[in-house]
Amino acid sequence: MIPTEEQALEAQRIAYTTLVLDLENKKIGYVSKSKREVAEVHNFIKKEVYPESVFSPRKDIVLDDRELLNKLVSVNLQDHGLELFGITFKTTQLPKSPSVRIEAADDQSINESLEQLKSYWENLGLTDVNSVTYRINRSLMGVYSYGDEWQRRIINTNTKGKSATLETELLNRLKNVIGSEIKESKFVVKQLTDNEIIEKFLADKAVSIDPAIPKQADEVLIRLLRHKLIMKQKRVTKRRCEDWNCHTHSWLDSNCPTCGRDMIVIGEGLTIKINEPVFLKGIVNNLHENLHEYEVIRHKIQRSKYKKWVIRLINKKTNLSTFIVSILDKKDIKLCEALSRESYGLIAIYDTHYSGKKDELEAQGVWQVSCKMDNDLLKSLS
């Protein structure tokens, strides 16, 4: 208590924070009770102090969702030093798929009970589980998982009221069960297709690189850049070798061309912007193969001092023209309006960010398709 002239004020409890330097493994850690403070310091160190040297390594483990759950529940005291105390399912294979919580009533484990109920959960994975609780050194500690935007699962511990020593012991024993570090790994329980990754890039525009994007997404990014389907990244965003001592940078190689290690994107994040001329070139190549009754031309037009690359389809019999226009900017909608007033046929390839303008374009008689890039388009540019 701090005495003042009018009243006694209670002082805030002192909060201690620690900056941890692991020189052997070249890691920096920051310990604080405030999650917000940890996040702010984390971002400051990465973006301001060491913008090209500190980054989150990509440690993705490809593991089937069901196999991951089976590993977490297949523990015993003799082999792993752990007992399964409880598990909470978000859903089960019971009628109406209720959530179910199974917990030991005494010092025994629930392995036998879980085995008897296996028909109700054997087709489920870690994504269907809220938490798993273990008994370790006569204490209880649980783990839970959550997903990120790339369909990866991250496993974390519930440390409320538990010591750091107990958490470390649990993590070490679970490492022996799964075969990898728990807190440093991300588990790829569902592989995204290349088309799903491309659609996500186009929809997000600004893609976060913390944590690092999956290896599969990184390889799709390299293909898009190699074929020049998207614009080059900003100078503040780089792609470098994950080895601290190797300073190789490359946007065109899957792995480091110097040492063969993984490459990591660092900086402010990815900016996905379609390279229109090349994108339209791929469409033209496909149209040449399939629309023999049309002459297909890619060229630049201008309306109201605004220039844009478009595709012009000229019917060889009627000599009538139809324009294919990609809607990537507000000015493109004005261009469509001008072409519509000139009585040209129009096909609009709209960006997902401008899908709200679909009704407006439809009222002008514009036929519309979604803006997508797939493997066929990549092959046409090879």
Secondary structure, DSSP 8 states (H G I E B T S, - for coil): -EE-SS-EE--------EEEEETTTTEEEEE-S-HHHHHHHHHHIIIII-TTT------EEE--HHHHHHHHH---HHHHS-EEEEEEES--SSTT---EEEE-SSSS-SHHHHHHTGGGTTT--GGGEEEEEEEETTEEEEEEEEE-TTSEEEEEEE-TT--HHHHHHHHHHHHHHHSS-STT-EEE-S---HHHHHHHHHHHSEE--SS---HHHHHHHHHHHHTTSB----TT-EEEESSTT---B-SS-SB-TTT--BEEEESS-EE--B-HHHHHHHHHHHHHHH-TTEEEEEEEEEETTEEEEEEEEEETTT--EEEEEEE-SHHHHHHHHHHHHTT-EEEEEE-GGGGGGHHHHHHTT-EEEE----HHHHHHT-
